[in-house]
Amino acid sequence: MLLDTASLYFRAYFGVPDSVRAPDGTPVNAVRGLLDFIARLVQDHHPDDLVACMDFDWRPHWRVELIPSYKAHRVAEETAAGPDEEEVPDTLSPQVPVIEAVLDAIGIARVGAAGYEADDVIGTLAGRAAGPVDIVTGDRDLYQLVDDRRGVRVLYPLKGVGTLQPVDEALLREKYGVDGSGYADLALLRGDPSDGLPGVPGVGEKTAAKLLAAFGDLAGILAAVDDPAAKLTPAQRTRLTEARPYLAVAPKVVRVASDVPLPPFDAALPAEPRDPEVLEALAERWGLGGSLQRLLGVLGG
């Protein structure tokens, strides 16, 4: 089981009231919510291995160089910390180091790599896996990793993590007209305002799906643009021709990396805390209470 950790703690932050606080009054709703999420996931799905995949760089420079608008609208105003800080709720940022410390003390593998997003870590680990993989994320970009043959699926939270939508290739074909391998091409053609991806003007999701059904993949679509006999409307041919500079770089931006250099780690679920003294101090300092105890109980059981 691979967790898109930031996606989940954002959901926890907005799903758990900020009245959930540490003894000193500091909000810990994201911390406790994430611990409850993980407890529920382990209890319901019984993974042998679990990795909390982290954003060590939420907006990698190599992606921004290719498409400068990539996530640009999420960048906060320049602060003393630097001009490229992600804009996150003020009471969430201080909770992230607590989340990291608690996961480390429990012994849940927390993995990231400099210059890469959690999506890239997930793509690399999913590619390495010898057995079935469940990816837990609220980010549809990771639908591109769905692969029935290899047993890779996405569990998409509909409400908390108690109600998850299992996403396999049948669901992708029904909803988007593509399988996992075609989802990235669909996404880059239609664009994604939430990630600052412009897409091809005039090509929405349905048109993108029809083009992919007709020509197979992005390479096939671009070959059709160069073929006067190909069945493209004049408007489609014009729009795709004008979008060639974007389409030349978009695949590298949209497709998750599969070759991220990762440090060694132990993905096995711990039956007991790795560092019980540190964990006890964290639990007391931050008032983690029942959320931590529930997770430890599920892990120990």
PEGI-V493311 format. One record per pair of residues at least 12 apart in sequence whose ideal C-beta (glycine too) atoms are under 7 Angstrom apart, sorted by the first residue. I is the first residue (numbers start at 1). J is the second residue. Records with the same first field share a line. If there is no record, write none. Layout:
# PEGI-V493311
I: J / J
This chain:
# PEGI-V493311
1: 41 / 45 / 47 / 49 / 50 / 134 / 136
2: 51 / 53 / 122 / 125 / 126 / 133 / 135
3: 50 / 51 / 52 / 53 / 136
4: 53 / 118 / 122 / 136 / 137 / 139 / 142
5: 52 / 53 / 54 / 118
6: 55 / 118
7: 137 / 138 / 139
8: 34 / 37 / 136
9: 30 / 34 / 99
11: 138 / 157
12: 29 / 30 / 33 / 34 / 37
13: 29 / 30 / 33 / 89 / 92
15: 33 / 160
16: 29 / 32 / 33
17: 29
18: 91
20: 32
22: 285 / 286 / 287
23: 287
26: 94
27: 91 / 95
28: 95 / 98 / 286 / 287
30: 92 / 95 / 99
31: 95 / 98 / 99 / 102 / 286 / 288
32: 288 / 291
34: 99
35: 288 / 291 / 292 / 295
36: 291 / 294
37: 161
38: 295
39: 294 / 295 / 298
40: 161 / 162
41: 136 / 161
42: 269 / 298 / 299
43: 298
45: 134
47: 134 / 269
48: 269
49: 267 / 268 / 269
50: 108 / 267 / 269
51: 109 / 111 / 125 / 267
52: 103 / 108 / 109 / 110
53: 111 / 112 / 118 / 121 / 122
54: 110 / 111 / 112 / 118
55: 112 / 117 / 118
56: 112 / 113 / 114 / 116
57: 114 / 115 / 116 / 117
58: 86 / 117
59: 71 / 84 / 86
60: 115 / 116 / 117
63: 253
66: 249 / 252 / 253
67: 197 / 249 / 250 / 253
69: 196 / 198
70: 195 / 196 / 197 / 253
71: 195 / 196
72: 196
73: 196
74: 86 / 87
75: 87
98: 286
101: 282
102: 282
105: 273 / 274 / 275 / 278 / 279 / 282
106: 270 / 273 / 274 / 279
107: 270 / 273 / 274
108: 270
109: 265 / 266 / 267
111: 262 / 265
113: 260 / 261 / 262
116: 257 / 260
119: 139 / 141 / 142 / 256
120: 256 / 257 / 260
121: 260 / 262
122: 135 / 142 / 256
123: 145 / 256 / 257 / 258
124: 257 / 258 / 259 / 260 / 262
126: 145 / 152
127: 258
131: 151
132: 151
133: 151 / 152
134: 153 / 155
135: 154 / 155
136: 155
137: 154 / 156
138: 156 / 157
141: 187
142: 154
143: 167 / 172 / 180 / 183
144: 180 / 183 / 184 / 255 / 256
145: 180 / 256
146: 167 / 168 / 169 / 172 / 180
147: 180
148: 168 / 169
153: 166 / 167 / 168
154: 167
176: 209
177: 209 / 213
178: 209 / 212
182: 212 / 217
184: 254 / 255
185: 212 / 217 / 218
186: 205 / 208 / 209 / 212
187: 254
188: 250 / 251 / 254
189: 203 / 208 / 211
190: 203 / 204 / 205 / 208
197: 250 / 254
198: 246
200: 239 / 240 / 243
201: 239
202: 235 / 239
203: 239
214: 231
218: 247 / 251
221: 240
222: 247
225: 237 / 240 / 241
269: 299
270: 299
271: 299 / 300
272: 300
273: 296
